[in-house]
């Protein structure tokens, strides 16, 4: 690997279905964990009272699983629209640090 490998700050991509599922599943999992931690914290300090999901362990398991499931489900259902929009917009515009592909 060269020290002078070119990097780019912007790119246009269109994810395939498998990559979109991985991204939305990971985002759902992280969002579900965050939501469960926020709910547990608010219950501990007394700002809310948990009625349906009284167990913190249930929250920490159920919320991430449900969020990941729905993220994957909605990416599968919405993929045709996503692909159409990306095709017409010449890809999804992203910014960040991107390296030149090696393939």
Secondary structure, DSSP 8 states (H G I E B T S, - for coil): --TT--EEEEEEE---HHHHHHHHHHHHHHHHHHHHHHHHHHHHHTSS--SS---HHHHHHHHHHHHHHHHHHHHHHHHHHHHHHHHHTTSEEEEEEEE----
